[in-house]
């Protein structure tokens, strides 16, 4: 476990946070007396999940939804075939030749 005085922690907070992100714990000392500990969040915590999602959103990789999905969103459309789906697919394969 890495230790840092309050002065070192204030001066090098970004470096210490980087170490915490990589799984290391940092013990903060005030005149050689431990007063606080910087630790990474558990991987399965709600806060960690929220932080990861916020980071992905910040990088433009995801966009959070703005509301609920329509009630019929997960319903599959009803398809009306004169023949079976297998026959339709086979017929389409015969028609389309590369």
Backbone as ProteinMPNN parsed JSONL, in Angstrom:
{"seq_chain_A": "XXXXXXXXXXXXXXXXXXXXXXXXXXXXXXXXXXXXXXXXXXXXXXXXXXXXXXXXXXXXXXXXXXXXXXXXXXXXXXXXXXXXXXXXXXXXXXXXXX", "coords_chain_A": {"N_chain_A": [[0.845, -1.169, 0.0], [0.59, 2.153, -0.873], [1.783, 5.144, 0.664], [1.009, 8.543, 1.492], [1.635, 11.9, 2.369], [-0.524, 14.564, 3.517], [0.145, 16.91, 2.164], [1.617, 15.871, -0.019], [-0.453, 14.419, -1.177], [-2.229, 16.448, -1.956], [-0.645, 17.783, -3.808], [-0.039, 15.782, -5.701], [-2.451, 14.611, -6.555], [-3.735, 13.744, -8.942], [-1.943, 11.785, -9.924], [-2.073, 9.952, -7.83], [-4.775, 9.204, -7.956], [-4.741, 7.919, -10.422], [-3.226, 5.663, -9.756], [-5.027, 4.48, -7.983], [-7.117, 3.888, -9.731], [-5.955, 1.783, -11.03], [-6.156, -0.171, -9.184], [-4.759, 0.046, -6.784], [-4.365, 0.84, -3.294], [-4.27, 3.838, -1.378], [-2.788, 5.257, 1.4], [-3.44, 7.982, 3.388], [-1.548, 10.265, 5.221], [-1.339, 12.266, 8.152], [0.973, 14.058, 9.564], [2.432, 11.676, 9.966], [0.407, 10.063, 10.944], [-2.127, 7.882, 10.187], [-4.964, 8.999, 8.413], [-6.812, 8.779, 6.396], [-7.973, 6.769, 3.637], [-7.524, 6.092, 0.269], [-9.304, 4.189, -1.921], [-9.978, 1.839, -4.549], [-13.239, 1.565, -6.007], [-15.439, -1.214, -5.438], [-15.707, -3.614, -8.048], [-18.301, -4.357, -8.707], [-19.991, -2.448, -7.711], [-22.665, -0.051, -7.488], [-21.894, 2.615, -7.762], [-19.447, 2.36, -9.099], [-20.313, 1.268, -11.511], [-21.878, 3.391, -12.456], [-19.9, 5.341, -12.724], [-18.31, 4.191, -14.747], [-20.142, 4.166, -16.859], [-20.601, 6.923, -17.128], [-18.061, 7.707, -17.97], [-17.877, 6.369, -20.463], [-19.937, 7.703, -21.764], [-18.942, 10.3, -21.761], [-16.793, 9.983, -23.491], [-18.15, 9.659, -25.797], [-19.068, 7.186, -26.63], [-21.373, 5.922, -25.825], [-24.856, 6.719, -25.511], [-27.122, 7.904, -23.255], [-30.459, 6.826, -22.645], [-33.56, 8.666, -22.971], [-36.043, 8.206, -21.984], [-38.83, 5.944, -21.446], [-39.163, 2.837, -23.223], [-41.349, 2.238, -26.025], [-44.429, 0.484, -25.478], [-44.839, -1.716, -27.191], [-42.317, -2.357, -28.082], [-40.66, -4.673, -27.878], [-42.11, -6.613, -29.149], [-42.486, -8.94, -31.713], [-43.043, -8.466, -35.181], [-45.968, -9.675, -36.806], [-45.75, -11.917, -39.351], [-47.034, -12.644, -42.517], [-47.119, -15.399, -44.399], [-47.459, -17.142, -47.454], [-46.332, -19.485, -47.782], [-44.084, -21.65, -45.976], [-41.632, -20.22, -43.77], [-39.07, -21.253, -44.121], [-39.224, -22.252, -46.735], [-39.567, -19.826, -48.094], [-37.107, -18.551, -47.585], [-35.321, -20.33, -48.827], [-36.185, -20.083, -51.47], [-35.573, -17.403, -51.951], [-32.798, -17.537, -51.783], [-32.25, -19.047, -54.033], [-33.012, -17.289, -56.033], [-31.299, -15.084, -55.766], [-28.264, -14.781, -56.968], [-24.842, -14.531, -56.729]], "CA_chain_A": [[0.0, 0.0, 0.0], [1.331, 3.405, -0.955], [1.404, 6.172, 1.633], [1.274, 9.913, 1.056], [1.239, 12.927, 3.335], [-1.585, 15.42, 2.991], [0.769, 17.807, 1.199], [1.881, 15.084, -1.224], [-1.734, 14.062, -1.781], [-2.754, 17.638, -2.635], [0.22, 18.088, -4.943], [-0.011, 14.699, -6.681], [-3.73, 13.914, -6.514], [-3.988, 13.062, -10.223], [-1.114, 10.578, -9.964], [-2.614, 9.001, -6.855], [-6.035, 8.691, -8.508], [-4.376, 6.969, -11.474], [-2.844, 4.423, -9.076], [-6.261, 3.896, -7.447], [-7.826, 3.312, -10.88], [-5.3, 0.519, -11.371], [-6.391, -1.144, -8.134], [-3.919, 0.24, -5.605], [-4.904, 1.66, -2.2], [-3.351, 4.879, -0.929], [-3.018, 5.659, 2.78], [-3.108, 9.396, 3.57], [-1.007, 10.486, 6.564], [-1.222, 13.62, 8.675], [2.077, 13.988, 10.541], [2.707, 10.247, 10.133], [-0.735, 9.369, 11.533], [-3.104, 7.595, 9.115], [-6.244, 9.679, 8.593], [-7.745, 8.445, 5.321], [-7.506, 5.777, 2.677], [-8.121, 6.127, -1.068], [-9.405, 2.816, -2.413], [-10.849, 1.698, -5.716], [-14.577, 1.043, -5.728], [-15.608, -2.606, -5.862], [-16.084, -3.695, -9.463], [-19.731, -4.576, -8.887], [-20.788, -1.461, -6.986], [-23.497, 0.838, -8.31], [-21.109, 3.806, -8.042], [-18.465, 2.012, -10.128], [-21.048, 1.141, -12.776], [-22.254, 4.742, -12.873], [-18.676, 6.015, -13.156], [-17.923, 3.633, -16.048], [-21.102, 4.65, -17.842], [-20.319, 8.344, -17.335], [-16.834, 7.793, -18.772], [-18.222, 5.992, -21.837], [-20.75, 8.787, -22.318], [-18.038, 11.43, -21.984], [-15.993, 9.674, -24.679], [-19.022, 9.603, -26.962], [-19.272, 5.8, -27.052], [-22.765, 5.561, -25.537], [-25.767, 7.829, -25.235], [-28.167, 7.427, -22.353], [-31.823, 7.012, -23.091], [-34.255, 9.804, -22.383], [-37.347, 7.829, -21.468], [-39.182, 4.532, -21.525], [-39.412, 2.291, -24.554], [-42.764, 2.017, -26.294], [-44.948, -0.773, -24.932], [-44.726, -2.804, -28.172], [-40.955, -2.364, -28.606], [-40.081, -6.014, -27.948], [-42.994, -7.537, -29.863], [-42.103, -9.228, -33.09], [-44.166, -8.275, -36.096], [-46.559, -10.901, -37.346], [-45.511, -12.021, -40.786], [-47.994, -13.524, -43.186], [-46.497, -16.089, -45.516], [-48.281, -18.137, -48.136], [-45.592, -20.734, -47.589], [-43.311, -21.619, -44.735], [-40.491, -19.313, -43.763], [-37.938, -21.989, -44.69], [-39.394, -22.25, -48.193], [-39.332, -18.465, -48.577], [-35.665, -18.293, -47.55], [-34.693, -21.126, -49.886], [-36.532, -19.475, -52.752], [-34.792, -16.178, -52.08], [-31.411, -17.937, -52.058], [-32.16, -19.492, -55.439], [-33.173, -16.116, -56.888], [-30.153, -14.187, -55.647], [-26.967, -15.425, -57.246], [-23.785, -13.528, -56.724]], "C_chain_A": [[0.892, 1.234, 0.0], [0.846, 4.359, 0.122], [1.758, 7.533, 1.067], [0.842, 10.861, 2.165], [0.13, 13.762, 2.702], [-1.031, 16.362, 1.931], [1.045, 17.071, -0.113], [0.581, 14.734, -1.943], [-2.322, 15.245, -2.537], [-1.949, 17.931, -3.9], [0.095, 17.052, -6.063], [-1.337, 13.935, -6.771], [-4.016, 13.146, -7.81], [-3.201, 11.764, -10.328], [-1.648, 9.516, -9.01], [-3.924, 8.39, -7.356], [-5.754, 7.678, -9.615], [-3.98, 5.62, -10.872], [-4.086, 3.707, -8.531], [-7.056, 3.244, -8.569], [-7.236, 1.966, -11.291], [-5.353, -0.484, -10.216], [-5.592, -0.963, -6.856], [-4.648, 1.089, -4.56], [-3.837, 2.635, -1.747], [-3.741, 5.277, 0.495], [-2.549, 7.103, 2.931], [-2.715, 9.617, 5.034], [-1.004, 11.968, 6.912], [-0.223, 13.556, 9.816], [2.333, 12.541, 10.966], [1.599, 9.478, 10.84], [-1.753, 9.13, 10.411], [-4.447, 8.259, 9.412], [-7.269, 9.303, 7.518], [-7.118, 7.406, 4.401], [-8.258, 5.989, 1.365], [-8.119, 4.702, -1.597], [-10.27, 2.779, -3.664], [-12.216, 1.168, -5.286], [-14.642, -0.416, -6.133], [-16.156, -2.651, -7.29], [-17.585, -3.814, -9.667], [-20.593, -3.533, -8.188], [-21.559, -0.569, -7.956], [-22.713, 2.097, -8.696], [-20.077, 3.542, -9.142], [-19.137, 1.888, -11.484], [-21.423, 2.511, -13.322], [-21.039, 5.499, -13.389], [-18.222, 5.511, -14.523], [-18.847, 4.136, -17.149], [-20.872, 6.127, -18.157], [-19.071, 8.536, -18.189], [-17.107, 7.44, -20.232], [-19.036, 7.085, -22.513], [-19.875, 9.998, -22.646], [-17.203, 11.229, -23.245], [-16.832, 9.546, -25.936], [-19.307, 8.199, -27.455], [-20.682, 5.298, -26.78], [-23.564, 6.84, -25.335], [-26.895, 7.28, -24.386], [-29.542, 7.727, -22.932], [-32.495, 8.164, -22.362], [-35.606, 9.429, -21.803], [-37.574, 6.341, -21.595], [-39.38, 4.121, -22.974], [-40.909, 2.151, -24.771], [-43.183, 0.624, -25.832], [-44.719, -1.945, -25.893], [-43.3, -2.953, -28.725], [-40.399, -3.777, -28.808], [-40.986, -7.029, -28.645], [-42.51, -7.72, -31.286], [-43.3, -9.005, -34.005], [-44.699, -9.621, -36.578], [-46.392, -10.889, -38.859], [-46.503, -13.01, -41.39], [-47.317, -14.107, -44.423], [-47.504, -17.048, -46.136], [-47.626, -19.502, -48.018], [-44.779, -20.618, -46.303], [-42.124, -20.669, -44.881], [-39.266, -19.973, -44.387], [-38.025, -21.991, -46.206], [-39.121, -20.869, -48.779], [-37.839, -18.144, -48.613], [-34.957, -19.068, -48.645], [-34.977, -20.545, -51.264], [-35.726, -18.204, -52.983], [-33.337, -16.499, -52.39], [-31.247, -18.379, -53.508], [-32.217, -18.3, -56.369], [-31.935, -15.233, -56.895], [-28.875, -14.973, -55.839], [-25.913, -14.354, -57.382], [-22.954, -13.71, -57.91]], "O_chain_A": [[1.834, 1.334, 0.786], [-0.338, 4.39, 0.457], [2.683, 7.666, 0.266], [-0.182, 10.653, 2.815], [-0.12, 13.673, 1.5], [-1.675, 16.588, 0.906], [0.745, 17.583, -1.191], [0.522, 14.751, -3.173], [-2.856, 15.077, -3.634], [-2.512, 18.285, -4.936], [0.12, 17.407, -7.241], [-1.337, 12.733, -7.036], [-4.491, 12.011, -7.762], [-3.736, 10.75, -10.775], [-1.673, 8.33, -9.338], [-4.151, 7.191, -7.197], [-6.463, 6.678, -9.728], [-4.343, 4.567, -11.396], [-4.187, 2.483, -8.608], [-7.613, 2.161, -8.383], [-7.937, 1.114, -11.836], [-4.686, -1.517, -10.254], [-5.741, -1.757, -5.927], [-5.453, 1.953, -4.908], [-2.649, 2.311, -1.73], [-4.901, 5.597, 0.756], [-1.395, 7.416, 2.637], [-3.43, 9.221, 5.955], [-0.703, 12.815, 6.071], [-0.533, 13.061, 10.9], [2.436, 12.229, 12.153], [1.823, 8.355, 11.292], [-2.188, 10.079, 9.759], [-5.0, 8.113, 10.502], [-8.469, 9.492, 7.717], [-5.904, 7.2, 4.392], [-9.487, 6.056, 1.354], [-7.065, 4.076, -1.71], [-11.184, 3.588, -3.821], [-12.326, 0.416, -4.317], [-13.966, -0.821, -7.079], [-16.973, -1.816, -7.678], [-18.093, -3.405, -10.711], [-21.806, -3.712, -8.081], [-21.146, -0.367, -9.098], [-22.843, 2.593, -9.816], [-19.856, 4.388, -10.009], [-18.601, 2.347, -12.492], [-21.297, 2.76, -14.521], [-21.133, 6.22, -14.383], [-17.798, 6.302, -15.366], [-18.395, 4.488, -18.238], [-20.939, 6.535, -19.316], [-19.028, 9.427, -19.037], [-16.629, 8.124, -21.137], [-18.847, 7.362, -23.698], [-20.05, 10.637, -23.683], [-16.937, 12.181, -23.979], [-16.293, 9.347, -27.025], [-19.749, 8.029, -28.591], [-21.142, 4.357, -27.425], [-23.013, 7.898, -25.029], [-27.545, 6.303, -24.757], [-29.754, 8.734, -23.608], [-32.063, 8.581, -21.287], [-36.256, 10.27, -21.181], [-36.641, 5.57, -21.821], [-39.717, 4.937, -23.833], [-41.661, 1.965, -23.814], [-42.371, -0.3, -25.804], [-44.432, -3.056, -25.446], [-43.109, -3.617, -29.744], [-39.735, -4.04, -29.81], [-40.635, -8.207, -28.715], [-42.169, -6.756, -31.97], [-44.435, -9.318, -33.643], [-43.944, -10.581, -36.731], [-46.837, -9.969, -39.546], [-46.765, -14.074, -40.829], [-46.989, -13.389, -45.368], [-48.295, -17.681, -45.437], [-48.281, -20.537, -48.139], [-44.804, -19.585, -45.634], [-41.684, -20.366, -45.99], [-38.507, -19.32, -45.103], [-37.028, -21.762, -46.89], [-38.51, -20.754, -49.841], [-37.36, -17.533, -49.568], [-34.085, -18.526, -49.323], [-34.098, -20.522, -52.126], [-35.251, -17.961, -54.093], [-32.708, -15.798, -53.183], [-30.22, -18.113, -54.132], [-31.541, -18.291, -57.398], [-31.569, -14.691, -57.937], [-28.463, -15.74, -54.968], [-26.108, -13.37, -58.096], [-21.993, -12.966, -58.111]]}, "name": "protein", "num_of_chains": 1, "seq": "XXXXXXXXXXXXXXXXXXXXXXXXXXXXXXXXXXXXXXXXXXXXXXXXXXXXXXXXXXXXXXXXXXXXXXXXXXXXXXXXXXXXXXXXXXXXXXXXXX"}
